[in-house]
């Protein structure tokens, strides 16, 4: 059924009809149907799959407690059972209730009632975007009330799922409403504070992209723009952290554990919006059924591509397996997998572990030794010792060739095994500093979160550093392994401080014969640089001031 009150735009429908109607003649059997369905849904022109295994209803309006309408659709199996397990899908940021039609059809064919709704402020739902806040939690409970009152949903077998924004709401809703027995959170976050401001560094590219798309495609609460401005300018930070904290699943682990929620997560190594560190921390702190898949790619890219590929991907297969196991009670292949699954970067190999941090990984520590006139800085297993302290400064007057590549695009290329590279010997010594090991005698298998501790002296009232870890070959070409920034928005000029940087978690094999290289400069296009002009940072080396790199390795 189609909601006659839903506004329609004729020209996108005509274009889609001309482009895709031959492919849709077989009622969704075309391999291009999921792409057509997603595009049509974005344009508010839903293309529902058809099957004798279920019926669909696109004429659902659920009332929020404050009177706003939540637009929804539902797939109902036709097998005639007295009750069914149910899955609720929540839209990603800037999308709507039609995002998951292809996935919903596949799950409905397997005997699930599947309801998708546009959270407030998105699509044709009313209200303002609450960014996974208290109103969204109340809305979700209202959706469950409707589902139980109007369908044959088994109240003991309800799941929640979503990508990105929908993943975060799924996790938070499961903590707030104990009727949710299982969650599938894809490209979600553990801490929204970290997503916005980890290392006191505003996430410029993603923050601007989210605020712009929100203005164009949704109805954001004006507070969102104000809070993002606060983050960018390091202003009213406590207020922003408080706002983000109540929207962070990590702060509700006790409720998830008390509810016994079975939590499946999927995250991507190259996700520079919701970097995998806080989802891994969430996985670590959960004590109920849990599983996490980690692989290459940018934010939500692996999940969306998988959804458009008729489900023939690891993530979407595991989503169904997770719900089969925890809502139907049917043994599935995911039960035989170890709960932490890491795809090693630039390989086709997954490795399974019992927990995170990886129990088999042991910390390997290198000490930073300063460069000399003719040699670069070095990473050695023994501390630097000298009767005379040394100080080496770098300036922020310009960026260097070290970096994270083209925002969004470079991380997509990593899925195609195309690395981000940098010519290490050509990095400007007045704008960066780097340290390298000798040639490795054996493969260095990094599994987890590398950590850098630096002894620095800012010359001004603010400073920013970006640390990059590279795999450098014999020719001096470095493949980016991981990175992370840190910002001191209110430094004390001339005062030496130790800063610790947790790099983004990774699974990477540095081949024997290559070198591990740590590069530090002052800027990256992904991150907001603090106002105040060019600055200088001095790196300190003395017997009492040791800088280190620690890497978890098998």
C-alpha positions as CSV (number, residue, x, y, z in Angstrom):
1,X,0.0,0.0,0.0
2,X,1.1,3.6,-0.7
3,X,0.4,6.5,1.6
4,X,-1.7,9.0,-0.6
5,X,-0.8,11.8,1.7
6,X,2.9,11.4,1.2
7,X,4.2,14.2,-1.1
8,X,5.5,13.0,-4.5
9,X,7.8,14.6,-7.0
10,X,7.0,13.5,-10.6
11,X,10.4,14.0,-12.3
12,X,12.5,11.7,-10.1
13,X,9.9,9.0,-10.4
14,X,9.9,9.4,-14.2
15,X,13.6,9.1,-14.4
16,X,13.7,6.1,-12.2
17,X,10.9,4.5,-14.1
18,X,12.6,4.9,-17.4
19,X,16.0,3.7,-16.0
20,X,14.9,0.8,-13.9
21,X,11.4,-0.5,-14.9
22,X,12.8,-3.2,-17.2
23,X,15.0,-4.4,-14.4
24,X,12.1,-4.4,-11.9
25,X,9.8,-6.4,-14.0
26,X,10.9,-9.6,-12.3
27,X,9.8,-8.2,-8.9
28,X,13.1,-7.6,-7.4
29,X,15.0,-10.4,-8.9
30,X,17.4,-8.1,-10.8
31,X,20.8,-7.6,-9.2
32,X,20.4,-3.9,-9.7
33,X,17.1,-3.8,-7.8
34,X,18.7,-2.9,-4.4
35,X,20.5,0.1,-6.0
36,X,17.3,1.3,-7.7
37,X,15.4,0.9,-4.4
38,X,17.9,2.9,-2.4
39,X,18.0,5.7,-4.9
40,X,14.2,5.8,-5.2
41,X,13.9,5.8,-1.5
42,X,16.2,8.8,-1.1
43,X,13.9,10.6,-3.6
44,X,10.9,9.5,-1.6
45,X,9.7,7.3,-4.4
46,X,9.8,3.9,-2.7
47,X,10.3,0.7,-4.8
48,X,9.2,-2.1,-2.6
49,X,10.3,-5.6,-3.4
50,X,7.5,-8.2,-4.0
51,X,7.3,-11.7,-2.9
52,X,4.6,-14.3,-2.1
53,X,6.4,-14.8,1.3
54,X,5.2,-11.4,2.7
55,X,2.9,-8.4,2.3
56,X,4.0,-4.8,2.7
57,X,2.3,-1.7,4.2
58,X,3.6,1.7,3.5
59,X,0.7,3.5,5.1
60,X,1.9,3.5,8.7
61,X,1.9,6.6,10.9
62,X,3.0,6.2,14.6
63,X,2.3,9.0,17.0
64,X,5.1,10.2,19.2
65,X,4.4,11.2,22.8
66,X,4.7,14.9,21.9
67,X,2.2,14.4,19.0
68,X,4.6,14.3,16.1
69,X,4.1,11.7,13.3
70,X,6.7,9.0,12.7
71,X,6.4,7.6,9.1
72,X,7.0,3.9,8.8
73,X,6.5,0.8,6.6
74,X,6.3,-2.9,7.5
75,X,6.8,-6.3,5.9
76,X,4.6,-9.1,7.3
77,X,5.3,-12.8,6.5
78,X,2.4,-14.7,5.0
79,X,3.2,-18.2,6.4
80,X,0.4,-18.0,8.9
81,X,2.3,-18.4,12.1
82,X,0.7,-17.2,15.3
83,X,3.7,-15.0,16.1
84,X,6.9,-13.9,14.5
85,X,10.3,-12.4,15.5
86,X,10.5,-8.8,14.6
87,X,13.3,-6.4,13.5
88,X,13.1,-2.6,13.7
89,X,15.3,-0.7,11.3
90,X,16.2,3.0,12.0
91,X,17.4,5.3,9.2
92,X,20.9,6.5,8.8
93,X,21.6,10.3,9.0
94,X,20.1,12.2,6.0
95,X,18.1,9.1,4.9
96,X,14.6,7.8,5.6
97,X,12.3,4.8,6.2
98,X,13.0,3.4,2.7
99,X,16.8,2.9,3.2
100,X,16.5,-0.8,4.1
101,X,13.7,-2.1,1.7
102,X,15.9,-4.6,0.0
103,X,17.3,-5.9,3.3
104,X,13.8,-5.9,4.8
105,X,12.5,-8.1,2.0
106,X,15.2,-10.6,2.4
107,X,14.6,-10.9,6.2
108,X,10.8,-11.0,5.7
109,X,11.3,-14.0,3.4
110,X,13.1,-15.7,6.3
111,X,10.1,-15.2,8.6
112,X,10.7,-11.8,10.2
113,X,8.3,-9.0,10.6
114,X,10.4,-6.0,9.6
115,X,9.4,-2.4,10.4
116,X,11.4,0.6,9.2
117,X,10.7,4.1,10.3
118,X,12.1,7.6,9.7
119,X,13.3,9.0,13.0
120,X,12.1,12.4,13.9
121,X,13.3,15.2,11.7
122,X,14.0,12.9,8.7
123,X,12.0,11.9,5.7
124,X,8.3,12.7,6.3
125,X,8.4,12.2,10.0
126,X,7.7,15.3,12.1
127,X,9.7,17.1,14.7
128,X,13.3,18.2,14.8
129,X,16.3,15.9,14.6
130,X,17.2,15.0,18.2
131,X,20.5,13.3,17.3
132,X,19.8,10.0,19.2
133,X,18.6,12.0,22.2
134,X,15.9,11.4,24.8
135,X,13.1,12.1,22.3
136,X,14.4,9.5,19.9
137,X,14.5,7.0,22.8
138,X,10.8,7.7,23.6
139,X,9.9,7.5,19.9
140,X,11.5,4.1,19.6
141,X,9.5,2.7,22.5
142,X,6.3,4.1,20.8
143,X,7.3,2.2,17.7
144,X,7.6,-1.0,19.7
145,X,4.2,-0.3,21.2
146,X,2.7,0.0,17.8
147,X,4.4,-3.1,16.5
148,X,3.1,-5.2,19.4
149,X,-0.4,-3.8,19.1
150,X,-0.8,-4.1,15.4
151,X,1.2,-7.1,14.3
152,X,1.8,-10.7,15.4
153,X,5.2,-9.8,16.9
154,X,6.4,-12.0,19.6
155,X,7.3,-9.6,22.5
156,X,10.1,-11.9,23.5
157,X,11.8,-11.8,20.1
158,X,12.4,-8.2,19.0
159,X,15.6,-6.9,17.4
160,X,16.8,-3.4,16.4
161,X,19.2,-2.6,13.6
162,X,20.7,0.2,11.6
163,X,23.7,1.8,9.9
164,X,25.5,4.8,11.3
165,X,22.8,7.0,13.0
166,X,20.5,4.0,13.0
167,X,23.2,1.9,14.7
168,X,23.6,4.4,17.5
169,X,19.9,4.7,18.1
170,X,19.6,0.9,18.1
171,X,22.2,0.5,20.8
172,X,20.8,3.4,22.9
173,X,17.2,2.2,22.5
174,X,18.1,-1.3,23.6
175,X,19.6,0.2,26.7
176,X,16.5,2.2,27.4
177,X,13.9,-0.4,26.5
178,X,14.5,-4.0,27.7
179,X,12.0,-5.4,25.1
180,X,14.9,-5.4,22.6
181,X,16.6,-8.7,22.8
182,X,19.3,-8.3,20.0
183,X,20.9,-5.4,18.1
184,X,22.9,-5.2,14.9
185,X,24.8,-1.9,14.9
186,X,26.7,-1.2,11.7
187,X,29.2,1.7,11.5
188,X,27.9,2.9,14.9
189,X,29.6,4.7,17.7
190,X,30.5,4.0,21.3
191,X,31.3,7.5,22.4
192,X,29.8,10.5,20.5
193,X,32.3,12.7,22.5
194,X,35.2,10.9,20.9
195,X,33.5,11.0,17.5
196,X,33.3,14.8,17.7
197,X,36.3,15.8,19.8
198,X,38.7,12.9,20.5
199,X,42.1,14.3,21.4
200,X,40.4,17.7,21.8
201,X,40.5,17.9,18.0
202,X,37.3,18.8,16.0
203,X,36.5,16.4,13.2
204,X,36.2,19.1,10.5
205,X,35.4,17.2,7.3
206,X,32.8,14.9,8.8
207,X,31.3,17.6,11.1
208,X,30.8,19.9,8.2
209,X,29.4,17.1,6.0
210,X,26.9,16.1,8.7
211,X,25.7,19.6,9.5
212,X,25.3,20.4,5.8
213,X,23.5,17.2,4.9
214,X,21.3,17.8,8.0
215,X,20.3,21.2,6.8
216,X,19.6,20.0,3.2
217,X,17.8,16.8,3.9
218,X,16.4,17.1,7.4
219,X,15.0,19.4,10.0
220,X,17.8,19.7,12.6
221,X,17.4,21.2,16.0
222,X,19.1,24.6,15.9
223,X,21.1,23.5,18.9
224,X,23.1,21.1,16.7
225,X,24.6,23.9,14.7
226,X,25.4,25.8,17.8
227,X,27.1,22.8,19.5
228,X,29.2,22.1,16.4
229,X,30.3,25.7,16.4
230,X,31.3,25.3,20.0
231,X,33.3,22.2,19.1
232,X,35.1,24.0,16.2
233,X,36.0,26.9,18.4
234,X,36.8,25.0,21.6
235,X,34.0,27.0,23.3
236,X,31.6,25.8,26.0
237,X,33.2,22.4,25.8
238,X,31.6,21.1,29.0
239,X,28.1,21.8,27.6
240,X,28.9,20.0,24.4
241,X,30.4,17.0,26.2
242,X,27.3,16.8,28.4
243,X,25.1,16.8,25.3
244,X,27.1,14.1,23.6
245,X,27.5,12.0,26.7
246,X,23.8,11.2,27.0
247,X,24.0,10.1,23.3
248,X,26.9,7.7,23.9
249,X,26.2,4.0,24.2
250,X,29.3,3.5,26.3
251,X,27.5,5.4,29.1
252,X,24.7,2.8,29.1
253,X,26.7,-0.4,29.2
254,X,25.3,-1.4,32.6
255,X,21.8,-1.2,31.2
256,X,22.7,-3.3,28.1
257,X,24.3,-5.8,30.4
258,X,21.4,-5.9,32.8
259,X,19.0,-6.4,29.8
260,X,21.1,-9.2,28.5
261,X,21.1,-7.6,25.0
262,X,22.9,-9.6,22.3
263,X,25.0,-7.0,20.5
264,X,26.5,-7.4,17.0
265,X,28.7,-4.6,15.7
266,X,30.4,-4.0,12.4
267,X,33.0,-1.2,12.0
268,X,35.6,-0.1,9.4
269,X,39.3,0.6,9.9
270,X,39.1,3.7,7.7
271,X,35.9,5.2,9.3
272,X,37.1,8.7,10.3
273,X,33.7,9.6,11.6
274,X,33.1,6.8,14.0
275,X,36.6,5.5,14.4
276,X,36.7,1.9,15.7
277,X,38.3,2.6,19.1
278,X,35.2,3.4,21.0
279,X,33.1,0.6,19.4
280,X,35.8,-1.7,20.5
281,X,35.7,-0.4,24.0
282,X,32.0,-0.9,24.0
283,X,32.5,-4.5,22.9
284,X,35.1,-5.0,25.6
285,X,32.7,-3.8,28.3
286,X,29.7,-5.8,27.3
287,X,29.2,-9.1,29.2
288,X,26.3,-10.6,27.2
289,X,26.4,-12.2,23.8
290,X,28.5,-10.1,21.5
291,X,30.3,-10.1,18.2
292,X,32.3,-7.5,16.3
293,X,33.5,-7.5,12.6
294,X,36.2,-5.1,11.6
295,X,37.3,-4.5,8.0
296,X,38.7,-2.0,5.6
297,X,36.6,0.9,4.3
298,X,35.2,4.3,5.1
299,X,32.2,5.2,7.2
300,X,29.2,2.9,6.3
301,X,30.7,2.1,2.9
302,X,31.1,-1.6,3.5
303,X,27.6,-2.0,4.9
304,X,25.8,0.0,2.2
305,X,27.7,-1.7,-0.6
306,X,26.8,-5.1,1.0
307,X,23.2,-4.1,1.3
308,X,23.1,-3.2,-2.4
309,X,24.7,-6.6,-3.3
310,X,21.7,-8.8,-2.5
311,X,23.2,-9.7,0.9
312,X,26.2,-11.6,-0.4
313,X,28.6,-10.0,2.1
314,X,30.0,-11.0,5.4
315,X,28.3,-8.2,7.3
316,X,24.8,-8.7,6.1
317,X,25.1,-12.4,6.3
318,X,26.2,-12.1,9.9
319,X,23.4,-9.7,10.7
320,X,20.8,-12.3,9.7
321,X,22.8,-15.1,11.4
322,X,22.9,-12.9,14.6
323,X,19.1,-12.5,14.6
324,X,18.5,-16.1,13.7
325,X,20.6,-17.2,16.7
326,X,19.3,-14.7,19.2
327,X,15.7,-14.1,18.1
328,X,14.8,-17.5,16.5
329,X,17.1,-19.6,18.7
330,X,18.3,-21.3,15.5
331,X,22.0,-22.3,15.5
332,X,23.9,-20.4,12.8
333,X,27.4,-20.0,11.4
334,X,28.1,-16.9,13.5
335,X,28.0,-19.1,16.6
336,X,31.1,-20.9,15.4
337,X,33.1,-17.7,14.9
338,X,35.3,-16.1,17.6
339,X,33.6,-12.9,18.8
340,X,36.3,-10.5,17.5
341,X,36.9,-10.8,13.8
342,X,39.6,-8.6,12.2
343,X,40.2,-8.4,8.5
344,X,43.9,-7.7,8.0
345,X,44.4,-4.6,5.9
346,X,45.2,-5.2,2.2
347,X,44.5,-8.9,2.5
348,X,41.5,-11.1,2.1
349,X,42.2,-12.8,5.5
350,X,40.0,-12.5,8.6
351,X,41.5,-13.5,12.0
352,X,39.4,-14.4,15.0
353,X,40.1,-13.6,18.6
354,X,38.3,-14.3,21.9
355,X,38.4,-10.7,23.1
356,X,39.6,-7.2,22.7
357,X,42.2,-6.1,23.5
358,X,43.6,-9.1,21.7
359,X,44.9,-11.5,24.3
360,X,47.6,-12.9,22.0
361,X,49.0,-9.4,21.2
362,X,51.9,-8.3,23.4
363,X,53.0,-4.6,23.6
364,X,56.2,-3.9,21.7
365,X,57.8,-0.7,22.8
366,X,60.2,1.5,21.0
367,X,61.9,4.6,22.3
368,X,62.2,7.7,20.1
369,X,65.8,8.8,19.4
370,X,66.3,12.3,17.9
371,X,67.6,12.8,14.4
372,X,71.1,14.0,13.7
373,X,72.5,16.1,10.8
374,X,72.8,13.1,8.6
375,X,70.4,10.5,10.0
376,X,66.7,10.4,10.6
377,X,65.2,9.9,14.0
378,X,65.1,6.2,15.1
379,X,62.9,3.8,17.0
380,X,64.9,1.6,19.3
381,X,64.2,-0.8,22.0
382,X,66.5,1.0,24.5
383,X,65.9,4.5,25.8
384,X,67.9,7.4,24.4
385,X,70.7,8.4,26.8
386,X,72.9,11.5,26.6
387,X,74.8,13.8,28.9
388,X,73.2,16.7,27.0
389,X,69.5,17.2,26.4
390,X,68.2,17.9,22.8
391,X,65.3,19.9,21.5
392,X,64.0,19.6,17.9
393,X,61.3,22.0,16.7
394,X,58.7,21.9,13.9
395,X,56.5,24.7,12.6
396,X,52.8,24.6,11.6
397,X,53.3,27.1,8.7
398,X,52.2,24.4,6.2
399,X,51.1,20.8,5.9
400,X,53.3,18.0,4.7
401,X,53.0,15.1,2.3
402,X,52.2,12.9,5.3
403,X,48.4,12.6,5.6
404,X,45.2,10.6,5.5
405,X,44.7,11.2,1.8
406,X,41.5,12.4,0.1
407,X,38.7,12.6,2.6
408,X,36.2,9.7,2.1
409,X,37.7,8.7,-1.2
410,X,41.0,7.3,0.0
411,X,39.3,5.2,2.6
412,X,37.1,3.7,-0.1
413,X,40.2,2.9,-2.1
414,X,41.6,0.9,0.8
415,X,38.7,-1.5,0.2
416,X,40.2,-2.0,-3.2
417,X,43.7,-2.5,-1.6
418,X,45.0,0.9,-2.7
419,X,46.9,2.4,0.2
420,X,47.5,6.0,1.2
421,X,51.2,6.6,0.7
422,X,53.8,9.2,1.5
423,X,57.5,9.7,0.4
424,X,59.0,9.6,3.9
425,X,62.5,11.0,3.0
426,X,60.9,14.0,1.3
427,X,58.9,15.2,4.2
428,X,60.0,18.7,5.2
429,X,62.1,18.6,8.4
430,X,61.0,22.0,9.5
431,X,57.4,20.9,9.4
432,X,57.6,17.3,10.5
433,X,59.7,14.9,12.5
434,X,59.9,11.1,11.9
435,X,61.4,8.1,13.5
436,X,62.1,4.7,12.0
437,X,63.0,1.2,13.0
438,X,65.8,-0.8,11.4
439,X,64.7,-3.3,8.7
440,X,62.4,-5.8,10.4
441,X,63.7,-9.4,10.7
442,X,60.2,-10.8,10.6
443,X,56.6,-9.7,10.0
444,X,55.2,-7.3,12.5
445,X,51.6,-8.3,13.0
446,X,49.8,-5.2,14.5
447,X,46.5,-6.1,16.1
448,X,44.9,-3.3,18.2
449,X,45.5,0.3,19.2
450,X,49.1,1.7,18.9
451,X,50.0,4.4,21.4
452,X,52.4,7.3,21.2
453,X,53.7,9.3,24.1
454,X,55.6,12.6,23.2
455,X,57.5,15.0,25.3
456,X,56.8,18.4,23.8
457,X,57.1,22.1,24.5
458,X,54.6,24.4,22.7
459,X,56.0,27.8,21.9
460,X,52.6,29.4,21.8
461,X,49.2,29.2,23.5
462,X,47.9,26.4,21.4
463,X,49.3,23.4,19.4
464,X,48.2,20.6,17.2
465,X,50.0,17.4,16.3
466,X,49.0,14.5,14.0
467,X,50.8,11.2,14.4
468,X,51.0,8.8,11.5
469,X,52.3,5.2,11.5
470,X,53.7,4.0,8.2
471,X,55.0,0.8,6.7
472,X,58.1,2.0,4.7
473,X,59.7,-0.1,1.9
474,X,63.3,0.0,0.6
475,X,62.5,3.0,-1.6
476,X,61.3,5.2,1.2
477,X,57.6,4.9,0.3
478,X,55.4,4.7,3.3
479,X,52.0,3.0,3.4
480,X,49.7,4.5,6.0
481,X,48.8,2.1,8.7
482,X,46.9,4.3,11.1
483,X,47.0,7.8,12.6
484,X,45.4,10.2,15.2
485,X,45.5,13.9,16.1
486,X,45.8,15.7,19.4
487,X,45.2,19.4,20.0
488,X,46.2,21.6,23.0
489,X,43.7,24.5,22.6
490,X,45.0,26.2,25.8
491,X,48.6,25.4,26.1
492,X,51.1,27.2,28.3
493,X,53.9,28.5,26.1
494,X,57.3,27.3,27.1
495,X,56.0,24.6,29.4
496,X,57.0,21.0,28.6
497,X,54.2,18.5,28.7
498,X,53.8,14.8,27.9
499,X,51.0,14.1,25.5
500,X,49.6,10.6,24.8
501,X,47.9,9.7,21.5
502,X,45.9,6.6,21.0
503,X,46.1,5.9,17.3
504,X,43.1,4.4,15.4
505,X,42.9,0.6,16.0
506,X,44.1,-1.6,13.1
507,X,45.1,-5.0,11.9
508,X,48.1,-4.7,9.7
509,X,51.1,-6.8,8.8
510,X,54.4,-4.9,8.2
511,X,56.5,-7.3,6.1
512,X,60.0,-8.5,7.0
513,X,62.5,-6.2,5.4
514,X,60.4,-3.1,5.7
515,X,60.6,-0.4,8.4
516,X,58.0,0.8,10.9
517,X,58.0,4.7,10.8
518,X,56.3,7.2,13.1
519,X,55.7,10.6,11.5
520,X,54.5,13.6,13.4
521,X,53.4,16.9,11.8
522,X,50.9,19.6,12.7
523,X,48.0,19.5,10.3
524,X,45.6,17.2,8.4
525,X,42.8,18.1,6.2
526,X,40.4,15.9,8.2
527,X,40.8,18.1,11.4
528,X,40.1,21.7,12.4
529,X,43.3,23.6,13.1
530,X,43.0,25.9,16.1
531,X,42.8,29.6,15.5
532,X,45.8,31.8,16.3
533,X,48.2,31.5,13.4
534,X,51.4,29.6,12.9
535,X,52.9,27.8,15.9
536,X,56.0,26.0,16.8
537,X,56.4,22.8,18.8
538,X,59.7,21.5,20.3
539,X,60.2,17.8,20.8
540,X,62.3,17.2,23.9
541,X,64.9,14.5,24.4
542,X,66.7,13.9,27.7
543,X,67.4,11.1,30.1
544,X,64.3,12.1,32.1
545,X,62.0,12.9,29.2
546,X,61.4,9.7,27.2
547,X,59.1,9.5,24.2
548,X,57.7,6.1,23.2
549,X,55.7,4.2,20.6
550,X,53.9,1.1,21.8
551,X,52.3,-1.3,19.4
552,X,50.2,-4.4,20.2
553,X,51.7,-7.2,18.1
554,X,51.2,-10.9,17.7
